[in-house]
Structures are given as C-alpha cells and as structure tokens.
Amino acid sequence: QVQLVESGGGLVQPGGSLRLSCVVSGNIFGVNVMGWYRQAPGKQRELVASISSGDTTNYADSLKGRFTISRDNAKNTVYLQMNSLKPEDTAKYYCNIITAPYWHDYWGPGTQVTVSS
C-alpha cells in the first residue's frame, strides 16, 4: 500500500520561504509522476508543480520562478521549495503520486501554508 506524508508547512511572512517535503512509502513500479497541489478555502484544488520519474518538471505558469520541485529517490522524497511567498499562496498543500501501469492515484493528508504579516 502506498502512503504519502507531507511536512514543512507553517506560518510565514510575505516574501519569506518554506520548503515542503513529502515522503512516500510502499513499492512503486514503473513510470510515475509526483506532484504538489494546493487548495484554499472555497477554491478548487490546483496543480502547483509535478515531476516525473524521468525528472521532467511542470509548473503552474503563475508560479514559475518562485517555486521549485525536486525529488530524491534515495530518500523516497519529493520537495517543493517556495520562495517570495505571497498571501495568495495561502492554502493546504497536498502531495500526490500516480503510477503505471494502471495510473492509480494516491494522496497525502496535506500540510497547511499560511502567508500573513
């Protein structure tokens, strides 16, 4: 069974930085894509960034240049470096993985990020 656990969220002032981590457990076979999503109250969940097992990355256009996704396969961990944070970045951030061959989808419980002065 695949499980994901996020960490690193918290309260930060505008302009500050945070690094989120997501540790995945369980056996993953074949091609996979891990991603960070976020959801603010009253809003739909949206993709922040993703990274494939081949290290192809994808970002929301509005976040390019501020957020960086990376993965450390030896530690079974994916990271999201968040810089120049703005109040509009306030949301609960979720880690996700989809895996071949059936493209099963797994989610972590989320970690809260609040950007406020």
N, C-alpha and C positions, 0 to 999 in steps of 0.2 A: 504494500500500500504506500502510495506517495503522499508525503506530507511536507508542507512548507510553513516556515515561521519567519515573520518579519521582525525587525528590531531597528532602533535608531531614531525613531520619531521623537517629537517633543516640541517645546515652545522655543521659538527663535525670533529675534527682531528682524524687521525688514533689512535686507542687504546681507544677512547672515548666511551661514552654510550648515548643511546637515548631510550626513552620509547614511543612507538606509542599507540594511543588509537583509538578505533572505537566504536561509539555509534550507536546502531540500534534502529529504531523506527518502529512502526506497530506491529500488532499481529502476533505472531509466535506460531503455534500449532504443537505439537508432536516433534518427533526426529529432530534434526538439527545439522549441523556441521558448525562452523565458521572457517575461515582461513585467513591467510595473504599470499599474493602473491607479487612478485616483478617483475618488467620489466625494464631492462636497454635499452638504445637506440640500435637498431639493434639486440636485443635479444628477444627470446620468453619469455612470461610470465611463471614464475615458482613458484611452491609451496614453501613457506618458512616454514610454520607450520600450523597446524589445531588443533581444539579442539571441541569435540562433546558435546552435551547436557548431556551426561553421563561422561564428563570430561576425555575422552580418548584423548590423545595427539599424534601428529605425527609431525616429523621434517624432513626436508631435511638432509641427512646424513652429509653433509659438514658443517652444522650449529649447530649440536648438541653440547651442552656445552657452546655456546656463546649466543644463543637466547632462550628465554623462553616465551611461550604463556600461557595466563591465561584469565579467564573470571569472571566477577562479574555480576551475573544475577540480583541482586537487582538494579544495575545501568544500566542494558542492555548494557554492555560494554565489549569488548574484548581488551586485551593488548598484546603488543609484546615488551618485554624487550630485548634490543640489546646491548651487551657488546663486548669489544675488537674489535671494528669496524675496518674494513679494506677498502681500496679504492675499492676493488671488490664488496663491499656491496652497492655501489652507485647505486641507482635505484629509480623508483617510486614504492611505496608500496601501495597495494590495499587490502581492507578488503572485504570479501566475506561471504555469508551465503547461504546454501542450506537447504531446509526444506521439511519434509514429509507433506502429502503423495505423492505429485506429484514431489517432488525434484526440485521445482523452484529455480532458481539461481539469486541472487542479488549481485550487486557490488557497492562499494563506488567510489567516484571520484579519490581517490588516494592522497598520500602525498609524497613529494619528500624528499629523504635522500641522502645527498652528503657527502662523506667521503674524505677529502683532507687536506693536510697540507699547 
